[in-house]
Amino acid sequence: MEHNSGKHSDAFTYMRRPVELKWYEQFSEPQQAIEVEKKIKGWSRKKKIAIIENRWGDLPNLSKNYTQHGSSTGSD
């Protein structure tokens, strides 16, 4: 709600509104959430789509060699 309300005008999402939540996970420790967020930010678009679509079993194949599946640039 804060992202879409524009509460923080210096936030990354401010000029990208409206934003839509696609996936989330709850953590008991903020540091755990930060670590997972940083890890996911480094993933390919295909891996991110797989977790949004709850296809966790696809992650190992998408991790092996991105050139086998196409790069994360272009029309992916």
Sequence and secondary structure as in RCSB ss.txt:
>XXXX:A:sequence
MEHNSGKHSDAFTYMRRPVELKWYEQFSEPQQAIEVEKKIKGWSRKKKIAIIENRWGDLPNLSKNYTQHGSSTGS
D
>XXXX:A:secstr
 HHHHT  TTSTTGGG S         SSHHHHHHHHHHHHTS HHHHHHHHTT GGGHHHHHH HHHH  SSS 
 
